[in-house]
């Protein structure tokens, strides 16, 4: 696995700061063959309430539900459905219904086909705003590789949309409040957590696959690996071995920090922030969930959060958050914070569940 390491601002882990992460994001095409049904006025909802309603309606509607997203401008939950009967149920619950062509099962099946014929340098994610599986090819996908991908997509009919990015997908190694092994590389501390009453922190799994013992920016050893999962997933757990401050906060790089009190699931359309030592604090929007990216060399990661927040090498493992809620750990992507790009995040709740840990 080829990592890029770019020197970034190195910051000691103190009570005033906790690692944060960076992101970059994919912008989806807006073309949509879907049609909106006439609706009653939908309820005004917060992101949190929209997320809960989305979960409930998705469960109640079963196969008639075809994805959800949050309209941050109107503050409405939009629910894709396959028929008018389901649309009426959505409207009654206070959300906005949109009758679409493809079911989640059809889009997932298209994703399964892509995985079976995976091409290094590609990613794919269901975009509920367009009711398509958005497939992105990086700059390495040319010639025979592009021909192979194009042939596969042609066989999937209208369920997919192909996009290209000028960057190259790769895990970002380094960033946030710096944690490193000076002889190997640098990553970002994501969030401080507690396991069995003891202090730990979580970061990217591709970082803990490379580095075992972790130091702060002053070279003081602060922790050692306790668990790691990459590829497939992208999360790692590190146990503190030094007596250092480990508050549940994210460094905002303006002399203040954001307290983190809980972990939660991201919602498509949600406004989010990331913080990292390379490019500090940036914000953006969640564009998709359950994204898959093939970084090459057999490193395929699934179940990622797709955003349009920028990121650069030096941000791996850092924190994606919305206010007091921890959402994700930076996995990788392409682009930078000058021209923009794409960044994927490992959901935090999944990592906490796997490790038996909690935010703290």
Residue pairs with C-beta under 8 A, 6 or more apart in sequence:
1 171
1 206
1 295
1 296
1 297
1 299
2 170
2 297
3 170
3 171
3 173
3 185
3 210
3 313
4 170
4 172
4 173
4 313
5 173
5 174
5 185
5 186
5 313
5 314
6 174
6 278
6 312
6 313
6 314
7 314
8 174
8 175
8 178
8 186
8 276
8 277
8 278
8 314
9 178
9 277
9 278
9 280
10 178
10 186
10 217
10 277
11 17
11 177
11 178
11 217
11 251
11 277
12 177
12 216
12 217
12 218
13 19
13 177
13 179
13 189
13 216
13 217
13 222
13 244
13 245
13 246
14 244
14 245
15 245
15 247
16 247
16 249
16 251
16 257
17 177
17 249
17 251
17 257
18 177
18 189
18 191
18 192
18 246
18 247
18 248
18 249
18 250
18 251
18 257
18 260
18 319
19 176
19 177
19 179
19 188
19 189
19 190
19 191
19 201
19 203
19 250
19 251
19 317
19 318
19 319
20 176
20 177
20 188
20 190
20 250
20 251
20 274
20 275
20 276
20 281
20 318
20 319
20 321
21 175
21 176
21 188
21 190
21 274
21 275
21 276
21 311
21 315
21 316
21 317
21 318
21 319
21 320
21 328
21 329
21 330
21 345
22 172
22 175
22 176
22 188
22 274
22 275
22 276
22 278
22 279
22 282
22 309
22 310
22 311
22 312
22 314
22 315
22 318
22 330
22 337
22 343
23 272
23 274
23 282
23 284
23 307
23 309
23 310
23 311
23 315
23 320
23 328
23 330
23 333
23 343
23 344
23 345
24 307
24 308
24 309
24 310
24 311
24 312
24 333
24 334
24 335
24 336
24 337
24 340
24 341
24 342
24 343
25 284
25 285
25 287
25 306
25 307
25 308
25 309
25 310
25 333
25 340
25 341
25 342
25 343
26 123
26 125
26 134
26 136
26 163
26 165
26 287
26 288
26 306
26 307
26 308
26 342
27 287
27 308
27 340
28 127
28 129
28 130
28 134
28 161
28 163
28 287
28 288
29 130
29 132
29 134
29 161
29 163
30 129
30 130
31 130
31 161
32 129
32 130
32 131
33 101
33 131
33 158
34 80
34 98
34 99
34 100
34 101
34 130
34 131
35 98
35 99
35 100
36 96
36 97
36 98
36 99
37 84
37 87
37 97
37 98
37 99
39 87
39 91
39 96
39 97
40 91
42 74
42 76
42 77
42 91
42 94
42 95
42 96
43 76
43 77
43 94
43 95
44 75
44 76
45 53
45 70
45 75
45 76
45 77
45 94
46 75
47 70
47 72
47 267
47 269
47 270
47 271
47 322
48 264
50 70
50 76
50 77
50 267
51 70
51 264
51 265
51 267
51 270
53 77
53 93
53 94
53 95
54 68
54 70
54 77
54 79
54 95
54 267
56 93
57 65
57 68
57 79
57 89
57 90
57 93
57 95
58 65
58 68
58 79
60 89
61 79
61 81
61 86
61 89
61 90
63 82
63 103
63 105
64 81
64 82
64 83
64 85
64 86
65 79
65 80
65 81
65 86
65 104
66 80
66 81
66 82
66 100
66 102
66 103
66 104
66 128
66 131
67 79
67 80
67 100
67 104
67 107
67 126
67 128
67 131
67 268
68 77
68 78
68 79
68 80
68 95
68 128
68 267
68 268
69 77
69 78
69 128
69 129
69 267
69 268
69 269
70 76
70 77
70 78
70 267
70 268
70 269
70 270
71 77
71 78
71 96
71 269
72 269
72 270
72 271
72 285
76 95
76 96
77 94
77 95
77 96
78 95
78 96
78 97
78 98
78 128
78 129
79 90
79 95
79 96
79 97
79 98
80 98
80 99
80 100
80 128
80 131
81 87
81 90
81 97
81 98
81 99
81 100
82 99
82 100
82 103
83 99
84 99
86 97
87 97
87 98
87 99
88 97
90 96
90 97
91 97
100 131
101 131
101 158
102 131
102 132
102 158
102 159
104 126
106 159
107 126
107 131
107 132
107 133
107 159
108 126
110 133
110 156
110 159
110 160
111 124
111 126
111 133
111 292
113 152
113 155
113 156
114 122
114 124
114 133
114 135
114 152
114 156
114 292
115 292
115 300
117 148
117 152
118 294
118 300
119 137
119 141
119 145
119 148
119 149
119 152
119 294
120 140
120 141
120 145
120 294
120 295
120 296
120 297
121 137
121 138
121 139
121 140
121 141
121 145
121 168
121 169
121 294
121 296
122 135
122 136
122 137
122 138
122 141
122 149
122 169
122 293
122 294
123 135
123 136
123 169
123 291
123 292
123 293
123 294
123 306
123 342
123 344
124 133
124 134
124 135
124 136
124 160
124 291
124 292
125 133
125 134
125 287
125 288
125 289
125 290
125 291
125 292
125 304
125 306
126 132
126 133
126 134
126 288
126 289
126 290
127 133
127 134
127 161
127 287
127 288
128 268
128 288
129 268
130 161
132 158
132 159
132 160
132 161
133 156
133 159
133 160
133 161
134 160
134 161
134 163
134 288
135 149
135 153
135 160
135 161
135 162
135 163
136 162
136 163
136 164
136 165
136 342
137 146
137 149
137 162
137 163
137 164
137 165
138 164
138 165
138 167
138 168
138 169
138 334
139 164
139 165
139 166
139 167
139 168
140 168
140 296
141 149
141 164
149 162
150 162
153 160
153 162
165 334
165 335
165 341
165 342
166 334
166 335
166 339
167 333
167 334
167 335
167 336
167 341
167 342
168 334
169 293
169 294
169 295
169 296
169 332
169 333
169 334
169 342
170 295
170 296
170 332
170 334
171 204
171 206
171 234
171 295
171 299
171 316
171 331
171 332
172 311
172 312
172 313
172 314
172 315
172 316
172 330
172 331
172 332
172 333
172 343
173 185
173 186
173 187
173 206
173 207
173 210
173 313
173 314
173 316
174 180
174 185
174 186
174 187
174 188
174 277
174 278
174 313
174 314
174 315
174 316
175 186
175 187
175 188
175 276
175 277
175 278
175 312
175 313
175 314
175 315
175 316
175 317
175 318
175 330
176 187
176 188
176 189
176 190
176 251
176 275
176 276
176 277
176 315
176 317
176 318
176 319
177 188
177 189
177 217
177 251
177 277
178 186
178 188
178 216
178 217
178 277
179 186
179 187
179 188
179 189
179 201
179 203
179 214
179 215
179 216
179 222
179 223
179 238
179 317
180 186
180 187
180 211
180 214
180 215
180 217
181 211
181 212
181 213
181 214
181 215
182 215
182 219
184 210
184 211
185 207
185 210
185 211
186 314
187 203
187 204
187 207
187 211
187 316
187 317
187 318
188 203
188 204
188 276
188 277
188 314
188 315
188 316
188 317
188 318
188 319
188 330
189 201
189 203
189 317
189 318
190 201
190 202
190 203
190 204
190 317
190 318
190 319
190 326
190 329
190 330
190 348
191 201
191 202
191 248
191 250
191 260
191 263
191 319
191 326
191 329
191 348
191 359
192 199
192 200
192 201
192 246
192 247
192 248
192 249
192 359
192 360
193 199
193 200
193 201
193 202
193 237
193 352
193 355
193 357
193 358
193 359
193 360
194 200
194 357
194 358
194 359
194 360
195 226
195 237
195 355
195 356
195 357
195 358
196 356
198 239
198 240
199 239
199 240
199 246
199 360
200 223
200 226
200 237
200 238
200 239
200 240
200 355
200 357
201 223
201 237
201 238
201 240
201 246
202 235
202 236
202 237
202 238
202 317
202 329
202 348
202 351
202 352
202 355
202 357
203 235
203 236
203 238
203 316
203 317
203 318
203 329
204 230
204 234
204 235
204 236
204 316
204 317
204 329
204 330
204 331
204 346
205 228
205 229
205 230
205 231
205 233
205 234
205 235
205 236
205 346
206 230
206 231
206 234
206 299
206 316
206 331
206 332
207 236
207 316
207 317
208 225
208 227
208 228
208 230
208 236
208 237
208 238
209 228
209 230
209 236
211 225
212 224
212 225
213 221
213 223
213 224
213 225
214 221
214 222
214 223
214 224
214 225
214 238
215 221
215 222
216 222
216 244
220 242
220 244
221 241
221 242
222 240
222 241
222 242
222 244
223 238
223 239
223 240
223 241
223 242
224 238
224 239
224 241
225 236
225 237
225 238
225 239
226 237
226 238
226 239
226 355
227 236
227 237
227 354
227 355
228 235
228 236
228 237
229 235
229 236
229 354
230 236
230 299
230 301
231 295
231 298
231 299
231 300
231 301
232 300
232 301
232 302
233 301
233 302
233 303
233 346
233 350
233 351
233 354
234 301
234 304
234 329
234 331
234 332
234 346
235 329
235 346
235 350
235 351
235 354
235 355
236 317
237 351
237 355
237 357
240 246
247 257
247 259
248 259
248 260
248 261
248 359
248 360
249 257
249 258
249 259
249 260
250 257
250 258
250 260
250 275
250 319
250 321
251 257
251 275
252 258
252 275
252 281
253 275
253 280
253 281
254 281
258 273
258 321
258 323
258 324
259 324
260 319
260 321
260 324
260 325
260 326
260 359
261 324
261 325
261 359
262 324
262 325
262 326
262 359
263 325
263 326
263 327
263 348
263 349
263 352
263 358
263 359
264 322
264 325
264 326
264 327
264 348
264 349
265 327
265 347
265 349
266 272
266 286
266 289
266 305
266 320
266 322
266 327
266 328
266 345
266 347
267 286
268 286
268 287
268 288
268 289
269 285
269 286
270 285
270 286
270 322
271 283
271 284
271 285
271 322
272 283
272 284
272 285
272 286
272 307
272 309
272 320
272 321
272 322
272 327
273 281
273 282
273 283
273 309
273 320
273 321
273 322
274 281
274 282
274 283
274 284
274 309
274 311
274 315
274 318
274 319
274 320
274 321
274 330
274 343
275 281
275 318
275 319
276 311
276 312
276 314
276 315
276 318
276 330
277 314
277 315
278 312
278 313
278 314
278 315
279 310
279 311
279 312
279 314
279 315
279 337
282 309
282 310
282 311
282 337
283 309
284 307
284 308
284 309
284 310
285 307
285 308
285 309
286 305
286 306
286 307
287 306
287 307
287 308
288 305
288 306
289 305
289 306
290 302
290 303
290 304
291 302
291 303
291 304
291 305
291 306
291 344
292 300
292 301
292 302
292 303
292 304
293 300
293 301
293 304
293 331
293 332
293 333
293 344
294 300
295 301
295 332
301 331
301 332
301 344
301 346
303 346
303 347
303 350
304 331
304 344
304 345
304 346
304 347
305 320
305 327
305 328
305 344
305 345
305 346
305 347
306 342
306 344
307 320
307 343
307 344
307 345
308 340
308 342
309 320
309 343
310 335
310 336
310 337
310 340
310 341
310 343
311 330
311 333
311 335
311 336
311 337
311 341
311 343
312 336
312 337
315 330
316 330
316 331
316 332
317 329
317 330
318 329
318 330
319 326
319 328
319 329
319 330
320 326
320 327
320 328
320 329
320 330
320 345
320 348
321 327
326 348
326 359
327 345
327 347
327 348
328 345
328 346
328 347
328 348
329 345
329 346
329 348
329 351
330 343
330 344
330 345
330 346
331 343
331 344
331 345
331 346
332 343
332 344
333 341
333 342
333 343
333 344
334 341
334 342
335 341
335 342
335 343
348 359
351 357
352 358
352 359
